[in-house]
Amino acid sequence: WWSEIDASQVAVTFGATFSTWEGDDEPGVSLQFLGVEGEVLGESLAMTSHVTSWTPQTLSGPVPPQARMMRLAMSGTRMSGTDNDSYVDDVHLTLMTCTAP
């Protein structure tokens, strides 16, 4: 994949399914692109939700040149109450080749 990534010919699609108990807390997923030394080359927007029913979300975008690793992070932020009811399931990530811009 490295030659295609460096030629801006690779895109990533990632996502997850989110839910919360009463809509108060905030589950999320984000993606970072890292270089060979672990330096951050770029980041995705964070996907978050306050919906009480399982709701899928997906983002797509280009993989930056020189990216050699990706870090997908799941989070749950307690917004109220004494516990964190942030739920994340069905996490997925796919790389695909595409035509350079």
Contacts in CASP RR format, 6 or more apart in sequence:
PFRMAT RR
TARGET T0000
AUTHOR 0000-0000-0000
METHOD contacts of the structure
MODEL  1
WWSEIDASQVAVTFGATFSTWEGDDEPGVSLQFLGVEGEVLGESLAMTSH
VTSWTPQTLSGPVPPQARMMRLAMSGTRMSGTDNDSYVDDVHLTLMTCTA
P
1 10 0 8 1.000
1 95 0 8 1.000
2 68 0 8 1.000
4 10 0 8 1.000
4 97 0 8 1.000
5 63 0 8 1.000
5 64 0 8 1.000
5 65 0 8 1.000
5 66 0 8 1.000
5 67 0 8 1.000
6 65 0 8 1.000
6 66 0 8 1.000
7 65 0 8 1.000
7 100 0 8 1.000
8 62 0 8 1.000
8 65 0 8 1.000
8 100 0 8 1.000
8 101 0 8 1.000
9 97 0 8 1.000
9 98 0 8 1.000
9 99 0 8 1.000
9 100 0 8 1.000
10 62 0 8 1.000
10 63 0 8 1.000
10 95 0 8 1.000
10 96 0 8 1.000
10 97 0 8 1.000
10 98 0 8 1.000
11 60 0 8 1.000
11 61 0 8 1.000
11 62 0 8 1.000
11 63 0 8 1.000
11 95 0 8 1.000
11 96 0 8 1.000
11 97 0 8 1.000
11 98 0 8 1.000
12 31 0 8 1.000
12 60 0 8 1.000
12 61 0 8 1.000
12 62 0 8 1.000
12 63 0 8 1.000
12 70 0 8 1.000
12 93 0 8 1.000
12 94 0 8 1.000
12 95 0 8 1.000
12 96 0 8 1.000
13 58 0 8 1.000
13 59 0 8 1.000
13 60 0 8 1.000
13 61 0 8 1.000
13 92 0 8 1.000
13 93 0 8 1.000
13 94 0 8 1.000
13 96 0 8 1.000
14 29 0 8 1.000
14 31 0 8 1.000
14 44 0 8 1.000
14 58 0 8 1.000
14 59 0 8 1.000
14 60 0 8 1.000
14 72 0 8 1.000
14 91 0 8 1.000
14 92 0 8 1.000
14 93 0 8 1.000
14 94 0 8 1.000
15 29 0 8 1.000
15 47 0 8 1.000
15 56 0 8 1.000
15 57 0 8 1.000
15 58 0 8 1.000
15 59 0 8 1.000
15 91 0 8 1.000
15 92 0 8 1.000
15 93 0 8 1.000
16 28 0 8 1.000
16 29 0 8 1.000
16 47 0 8 1.000
16 56 0 8 1.000
16 57 0 8 1.000
16 74 0 8 1.000
16 88 0 8 1.000
16 89 0 8 1.000
16 90 0 8 1.000
16 91 0 8 1.000
16 92 0 8 1.000
17 54 0 8 1.000
17 55 0 8 1.000
17 56 0 8 1.000
17 57 0 8 1.000
17 88 0 8 1.000
17 89 0 8 1.000
17 90 0 8 1.000
18 27 0 8 1.000
18 28 0 8 1.000
18 29 0 8 1.000
18 47 0 8 1.000
18 48 0 8 1.000
18 49 0 8 1.000
18 51 0 8 1.000
18 54 0 8 1.000
18 55 0 8 1.000
18 56 0 8 1.000
18 57 0 8 1.000
18 86 0 8 1.000
18 87 0 8 1.000
18 88 0 8 1.000
18 89 0 8 1.000
19 27 0 8 1.000
19 49 0 8 1.000
19 51 0 8 1.000
19 52 0 8 1.000
19 53 0 8 1.000
19 54 0 8 1.000
19 55 0 8 1.000
19 87 0 8 1.000
19 89 0 8 1.000
20 26 0 8 1.000
20 27 0 8 1.000
20 49 0 8 1.000
20 50 0 8 1.000
20 51 0 8 1.000
20 52 0 8 1.000
20 85 0 8 1.000
20 86 0 8 1.000
20 87 0 8 1.000
21 52 0 8 1.000
21 85 0 8 1.000
22 52 0 8 1.000
22 85 0 8 1.000
23 50 0 8 1.000
23 51 0 8 1.000
23 52 0 8 1.000
23 85 0 8 1.000
24 50 0 8 1.000
24 79 0 8 1.000
24 80 0 8 1.000
24 81 0 8 1.000
24 85 0 8 1.000
25 50 0 8 1.000
25 76 0 8 1.000
25 77 0 8 1.000
25 78 0 8 1.000
25 79 0 8 1.000
25 80 0 8 1.000
25 84 0 8 1.000
25 85 0 8 1.000
25 86 0 8 1.000
26 48 0 8 1.000
26 49 0 8 1.000
26 50 0 8 1.000
26 75 0 8 1.000
26 76 0 8 1.000
26 77 0 8 1.000
26 79 0 8 1.000
26 86 0 8 1.000
27 48 0 8 1.000
27 49 0 8 1.000
27 74 0 8 1.000
27 75 0 8 1.000
27 76 0 8 1.000
27 77 0 8 1.000
27 86 0 8 1.000
27 87 0 8 1.000
27 88 0 8 1.000
28 46 0 8 1.000
28 47 0 8 1.000
28 48 0 8 1.000
28 49 0 8 1.000
28 74 0 8 1.000
28 75 0 8 1.000
28 76 0 8 1.000
28 77 0 8 1.000
28 86 0 8 1.000
28 88 0 8 1.000
29 46 0 8 1.000
29 47 0 8 1.000
29 57 0 8 1.000
29 72 0 8 1.000
29 73 0 8 1.000
29 74 0 8 1.000
29 75 0 8 1.000
29 88 0 8 1.000
29 91 0 8 1.000
30 43 0 8 1.000
30 44 0 8 1.000
30 45 0 8 1.000
30 46 0 8 1.000
30 47 0 8 1.000
30 72 0 8 1.000
30 73 0 8 1.000
30 75 0 8 1.000
31 43 0 8 1.000
31 44 0 8 1.000
31 59 0 8 1.000
31 70 0 8 1.000
31 71 0 8 1.000
31 72 0 8 1.000
31 73 0 8 1.000
31 93 0 8 1.000
32 40 0 8 1.000
32 42 0 8 1.000
32 43 0 8 1.000
32 44 0 8 1.000
32 70 0 8 1.000
32 71 0 8 1.000
32 73 0 8 1.000
33 40 0 8 1.000
33 41 0 8 1.000
33 42 0 8 1.000
33 43 0 8 1.000
33 63 0 8 1.000
33 64 0 8 1.000
33 67 0 8 1.000
33 69 0 8 1.000
33 70 0 8 1.000
34 40 0 8 1.000
34 41 0 8 1.000
34 67 0 8 1.000
34 68 0 8 1.000
34 69 0 8 1.000
34 70 0 8 1.000
34 71 0 8 1.000
35 41 0 8 1.000
35 66 0 8 1.000
35 67 0 8 1.000
35 68 0 8 1.000
35 69 0 8 1.000
36 66 0 8 1.000
36 68 0 8 1.000
38 68 0 8 1.000
38 69 0 8 1.000
41 64 0 8 1.000
41 66 0 8 1.000
41 67 0 8 1.000
42 64 0 8 1.000
42 67 0 8 1.000
44 59 0 8 1.000
44 61 0 8 1.000
45 59 0 8 1.000
46 75 0 8 1.000
47 57 0 8 1.000
47 59 0 8 1.000
49 55 0 8 1.000
49 57 0 8 1.000
54 87 0 8 1.000
54 89 0 8 1.000
56 90 0 8 1.000
62 98 0 8 1.000
63 70 0 8 1.000
63 95 0 8 1.000
70 93 0 8 1.000
72 91 0 8 1.000
72 93 0 8 1.000
74 88 0 8 1.000
74 91 0 8 1.000
75 86 0 8 1.000
76 84 0 8 1.000
76 86 0 8 1.000
76 88 0 8 1.000
77 84 0 8 1.000
77 86 0 8 1.000
78 84 0 8 1.000
78 86 0 8 1.000
END
